[in-house]
Amino acid sequence: MDELPDGRGVATGGATNGTAEAVDGEATGEGAAAGEDDTAAPGVFAEFLATVPDPVLVVDGELSVVAGNPQFGEEFGRDPARLRGEPVSTVFPALTRDQVVGNCDDGTGEYVTTPVAGAGRGRRTWVDLAFDRHQLNGRTYFVGVARDVTAKRRHEREREQYERILETIEDGIYVLDESFVIETVNSAVESMTGYDRSELVGEPATVLTDESTIDEAARLSEQLRTGEREVGTLTTELRTAAGETFPVETRFSTYRDSDGNYRQVGVVRDISDRRQFEETLATLHGSTRELLEAQTTEEVSRLVVGSATDALDVEGAAIYRFDQSANRLVPETVSGSLTVVDGSTAVDVGNSPVWDAFVDDERRAVSADGSHRLAASDSSADGAEVAGLCFPLGSYGVFYVSLGAERQCSDVVGVMEVIAANTEAALARVDREQALREQEDQLLARNRRLRRLEEVNAIIRRIDGALVDADTRAEVEQAVCDGLADSDLVSFAWVGASDGVELDARAWAGGGSDYLDAVPLETGSEAPPPAVRAVRDREMTVVSSVAADLREEAWRTEALSRDFRSALSVPLQYEEFTYGVLTVYGTEQSAFDETLRSVFAELGETIARAVCEIQSRRQRSGATTVELDVSVSAPTDPLQQLADRLGTRVDCAGVVPDEAGTTRLFVRIGDGADTGAVRDCCADLTRVRSVTVVTDDDGEAPPLYEVVVSGDTVPGTLLDRGVRVSSLYAGAEESGLSATVRLPPGLDVRGLVEYLDALYGSAQLTARRERDIADRSERGVRATVEKRLTERQLQVLRTAYFSGFFEWPRRTTGQDLAGKFDVSQPTVSRHLRKGTGRVLDILFETA
């Protein structure tokens, strides 16, 4: 505080005065009464003003200028000497005495902010004034220190303007610090998210989005800092205070603040409408493509109302088709929650918005109160809410859309007009195509029927003749294919037979034989060709159009590339046996009608009968034998009981019938069962008399056991019937024993299966094959051996063979064999020598 000449003090930097007397109005009253001269005041303040570095102005109680320092003149371009005696409003026009006195009295240290009159420097100048009140010679003076705050004022006003601009922008604005903490947001962000600004500022950005979005924003921000890009753009989901999400697009950039720290400023825009628009366009595009493939008016209607409901999320849609015979509009297809307009099932001639749209060929709007008007604009007329729109479809009918409470007319009218135009075009195309098809069908129907009838008769005559002359199965199959391929009806024919794994093409004729190499013929393949399906299902398979479902089944592409338009496969079945499958391909769609299907069914049975007859002739001549795969359900059979209890497969390697109702079974037991377990299991079976380990190859093959059982067994039964067993096994948890057998001449297949079925309760023939044999290997040698050897010699030879007596080194000795038959070793040796000698006699006699 500087001392005045009379000992009083004045503060130069604040608005407090410890020595002043707060007497408002004394400046003129008391001083004037004393008659004191005020001319000495400037001199009194001059020495003090010279020591103050800030601009200072002294005014009296009436706010007339008394004195000022040079700094004031330099700062504001006014000479204090010339201002002396002038009212302070000459410099500060907005300054009032109440402001000055209040600034002295409030003691808060606040300033009086006021403009400077006539700045004279091309801009308006603002100052902050801080006053102190002083008494001199009985008069009141105010000493004011001025500070130019024009730049600060301008910055505040710019900031206010900036904030007003931000608040008027509909898009969200945000600022994040380097750690992605929210520093500020505008009101649009509040509206989008449902959060108050106070709830967001200071929180991490993850309150609104997920970590993956922050990671991507961090990567883009780094590219912005290094100059790799100018603006970052992200499309993501924003989370609201209610926990819901909505799609947004944000564009942002980075900048450095005055402290050198990076900030991220961005604009976020709600793209829900844009996303919905894109989805609407996609739905519209998809429906347009589907309309191009629609073949009927019903299909067009279904596609249109479905796409309209899905594309714009309206309450429902309906297609009204004009029924000329009844002179009314009938709702053909309805979707969504819509029933029909006005609750009517049909629209008759009269005052209805649907009927008016049809007859006037103009769009009509239906109001919520049931009235209607011409929809000349997209808004409601006379304040009436539009509940639905009717779009004319030319002479075909009307397309009606119910908007519902959530949709405005302006939201859908443009898209619906496009859908209506596409619908009308699709209906016109379908009508044209239908008319053409009907015309063509009428012109070609009679000729087609006659031609096919002639072709079928010719095919049957040729095939019947070929079947009569054929001596082998191959001749039958080739003759059938040749006869079918020679007709105009069939472009390619082939016959195949299944080996249980895949179809083997046995004969074919016609163009496109490489098709058989291009398609999978495995019986277990997915989406198989018709031949595989016919064999697997044991019934006729018809494909009217190869082009249908082209992308779902690979064989169709191969067939269509060879101009196969339709296909038919019929299994060759006779007396419950299947001998193969016949497949033919037509040169046109739907080539095989009901008449032809019946003909091919009879043809398939005829071919199978011919094959069966040929095989029977060959079997009777001794050139062939029949091989069967048979499944027998025999849960009490010792083999099945062993398999079930040991939990593994049990194979029968040999069977030797014994005396006194016993049978020697030589079995191999699969992995997982050691010798002790096998012995224990056999001990629990009442029918097992004994079990002996014959061989144990240390894991190279399953061990061989000799199991002596009592009672009937499946292997023994087959052997008694003269059937040669190629393989027989029982599997764990399987329904029965599986056997592959060869029948002796004269044994009927059906008779064998029926015999097994009656004996064991269930027997099923799973496969039948014909095998070529030499007389010596099947009928001659085997029959001669069994005829020349005694039953005892045959038993001993069988037991010795299966026990490993003839292997080197021997697995069974003569003493072991003697023990099995409870005879002396010389007796066993005699049986072996005589039996072996007689087998060698037969071999060399026929050599």
Secondary structure, 3 states (H helix, E strand, C coil): CEECCCCCEECCCCCCCCCCCCCCCHHHHHHHHHCCCCCCHHHHHHHHHHCCCCCEEEEECCCEEEEECHHHHHHHCCCHHHHCCCEHHHCCCCCCHHHHHHHHHCCCCCCEEEECCCCCCCCCCEEEEEEEEEEECCEEEEEEEEEECHHHHHHHHHHHHHHHHHHHCCCEEEEECCCCEEEEECHHHHHHHCCCHHHHCCCEHHHCCCHHHHHHHHHHHHHHHHCCCCCEEEEEEEECCCCCEEEEEEEEEEEECCCCCEEEEEEEEECHHHHHHHHHHHHHHHHHHHHHHCCCHHHHHHHHHHHHHHHHCCCEEEEEEEECCCCEEEEEEEEECCCCHHHCCCECCCCCHHHHHHHHCCCEEEECCCCEEECCCCCCCCCCCEEEEEEECCCCEEEEEECCCCCCHHHHHHHHHHHHHHHHHHHHHHHHHHHHHHHHHHHHHHHHHHHHHHHHHHHHHHHHHHHHHCCCHHHHHHHHHHHHHCCCCEEEEEEEEECCCEEEEEEEEECCCCHHHHCCCECCCCCCCHHHHHHHHCCCEEECCCCCCCCCCHHHHHHHHCCCCEEEEEEEEECCEEEEEEEEEECCCCCCCHHHHHHHHHHHHHHHHHHHHHHHHHHHCCCEEEEEEEEECCCCCHHHHHHHHHCCCEEEEEEEECCCCEEEEEEEECCCCCHHHHHHHHHCCCCEEEEEEEECCCCCCCCEEEEEEECCCHHHHHHHCCCEEEEEEECCCCCCEEEEEECCCCCCHHHHHHHHHHHHCCEEEEEEEEEECCCHHHHHHHHHHHHHCCHHHHHHHHHHHHHCCCCCCCCCCHHHHHHHHCCCHHHHHHHHHHHHHHHHHHHHHCC
